[in-house]
Amino acid sequence: MRKLIFFVDDDKMIINLLEYTFQSREQYEVKSFFSGEDCLESMNLNPDLIVLDHILAGREGQTLNGMETLEKIKDINTDVPVIVLTGHGNDELLAEFMEKGAARFLTKDDYFIDSLIETIGQVMK
């Protein structure tokens, strides 16, 4: 059975890269969102995993950041694993996200797609 992964990022290039990478894999179905609000509206689809950007600019009038989105996701479904992606990793931020229930925290470096593929494989066993 295919696993449903939500990608939540306000960067269209990152979303395109994630979709391109994971749509070709038969075991995954992907849905992408440009804001935390859009992701939260679709939580009834019961994703198996969520990959969440730590900074979300959102659209006009939509301003949930990654941390707030994570908290609301966990209010709806405490069991869904959330992998947080960041362009600005630091230990304090990592600790705070892990405290709020993130399964993993990855930095968007040159090799983050490889790390994400590996991490998703580990988290969704």
N, C-alpha and C positions, 0 to 999 in steps of 0.2 A: 504494500500500500504506500502511496506517495505521501511524503511529509510536507505540510504547508509551512512555508517560511515567510514571515513578514519582514520586509526591508523598510526602515524608516530613516530617511535622510533628506535634507533640504537641498543637497547638491545633485543636480541632474546627472552630471558625469559619473558620480559615484553610483547612483541608482542604475544607470545604464550599464556600468561595469559589473555590478552585482547581478543584475538580470541576465546579462550575456553569459556570465560565468555559471550561474546556477540553473537557468532555464534549459540548458542542454543536458542536464543530468536527469535521467529518468526518475530517480528516487525522490525528486523534489518538485513541488509546485510553489511558485513564488507570487507574492503580491507586494507591490511597492506603494509607499506613501511618502508624501513630501512634508507631512506635519504629524505631530503627536496626536492631534485631534482626529485626523483622518484614520489613523491606526486604531485609536480607541473606539471609533464608530464601527469598526469591522471586527472587534474582538469576539463577536458572536460566531465568527467562522472558526473559532478555536484553533489558532495557529499552534503548530508543534514547537516553534522557535521564533523568536523575534531578534533581529539585528537592528540595533538602535544607535543612531548618531547622538553623541553627548551634547552637541550644540544644535539646536533646531531654531532657525530664524522664523520658520512658519510663514504663512501668508498674512496679509493685512488682517488684523483682528484675531489672528491665531498666534499665540505666543508661548505655548507650553515648551519648556526646554526639555532636554533629554532626561534630566533627573526627575522633573515633575511627571513626565510621561511614564517613566519607569514606575514611579509610585502608584500612578493610576492603573497601569497594567497589572501590577501586583494586587491592587484592590479588587480587580475584576477576576484575575486568575493567578493565584499564588504559585501554581505549579509550572507555568510556562517558563522555560529558560530564556533569559534575555542576555544577548552578547552586546556589549557596548563598544562602539567604535569611536575613537577620538583622534583628532589631529594634534592635540596638545596634552599628551599624557603626563601625569605627575602622580606621586604616591598618595597625596592627600585626596585627590579626585578619585583615584582607584579605590581607596579605602571607603570613601563615602558611597560610591556606586555599589560596592560589594555589600556594604552594610544594608543598603536599600533592597538588596535581592538580586543583583546582577550575577549571572553565572560566570561570565568572563569579561575581561576588559582588554581590548586590542587597540594598539596605536596604528593609525593609517600611515605606515611607512611604505617604502617601495615594494615590500613583499607581503603587504597585509592580506592580499587575496589568498595567497598560499596559506598563510596563518589561519585565515578565516575558514577555508575549506577543511583544514585539519581540525580546527576547534569545533566546527559544526559536526564533523564526524565523531568527535569525542563526546560532545554534549548530547547528541541525539541517539546514542547507543541504546 
